[in-house]
Amino acid sequence: MNEPNEIIDDKAHIRHKLDFSDAEWITSTEEDDEPGVEVAFVDGYVGMRNGADPEGPVLVFTPEEWDAFVEGAKDGEFDEP
């Protein structure tokens, strides 16, 4: 049984199987000198990475997590105070 505050990696079973190396990355900005974040859709999952560090880590979201993230962004949940 999990501890109450234990973080569970619910994508551990799939993360190593997802191959983003040939993914079509969509950038969040049109500015070449400000790469922003990039997203890609692979095998029903959404990957997000730092456009300034394309060889860096990729965050993986389920479609439901991605929808919640997008709605939060639209609602200003992540805006600086």
C-alpha positions in Angstrom: 0.0 0.0 0.0 1.2 3.5 -0.8 2.0 6.1 1.8 -0.4 9.1 1.9 2.0 11.5 0.3 4.0 9.0 -1.8 4.3 10.0 -5.5 3.3 7.3 -7.8 4.8 7.1 -11.3 1.7 5.9 -13.2 3.5 6.0 -16.5 6.6 3.9 -15.5 5.3 0.9 -17.4 5.2 2.9 -20.7 7.8 5.7 -20.4 10.7 3.5 -21.5 8.7 2.3 -24.6 7.9 5.8 -25.9 10.2 6.9 -28.6 10.2 10.7 -29.1 13.4 10.7 -31.3 11.5 11.0 -34.6 8.5 12.9 -33.1 7.2 16.1 -34.8 7.8 18.7 -32.1 5.4 21.7 -32.1 7.0 24.8 -30.6 5.1 27.3 -28.4 6.7 30.3 -30.0 7.6 31.6 -33.5 10.8 33.3 -32.2 14.0 31.6 -33.2 15.9 33.2 -30.3 13.3 32.2 -27.7 12.6 28.5 -28.3 10.0 28.1 -25.4 8.5 24.7 -24.8 7.8 22.0 -27.4 5.1 19.3 -27.4 4.8 16.1 -29.4 2.2 13.4 -29.6 3.4 9.8 -29.6 1.4 6.6 -29.2 -1.5 8.3 -27.5 0.7 10.3 -25.0 1.9 13.9 -25.0 5.6 14.8 -24.5 6.7 18.2 -23.5 10.3 19.4 -23.4 12.4 22.6 -23.1 13.0 23.9 -26.7 16.3 25.3 -25.5 17.5 21.9 -24.5 16.0 19.4 -27.0 18.3 16.6 -25.8 17.0 17.1 -22.2 14.2 15.3 -20.4 10.7 14.9 -21.8 7.7 15.2 -19.5 5.1 12.6 -20.4 1.3 13.3 -20.0 -1.7 11.1 -20.6 -4.4 12.8 -22.7 -6.4 13.4 -19.5 -3.4 15.0 -17.8 -2.7 17.1 -20.8 -6.3 18.3 -21.0 -6.2 19.3 -17.3 -2.8 21.1 -17.9 -4.2 23.1 -20.9 -7.4 24.0 -19.0 -5.3 25.2 -16.0 -3.2 27.3 -18.3 -6.3 28.8 -19.9 -7.7 29.6 -16.5 -4.4 31.3 -15.4 -3.5 28.7 -12.9 0.2 29.0 -13.8 0.3 32.8 -14.1 2.8 34.6 -11.9 1.2 36.6 -9.1 
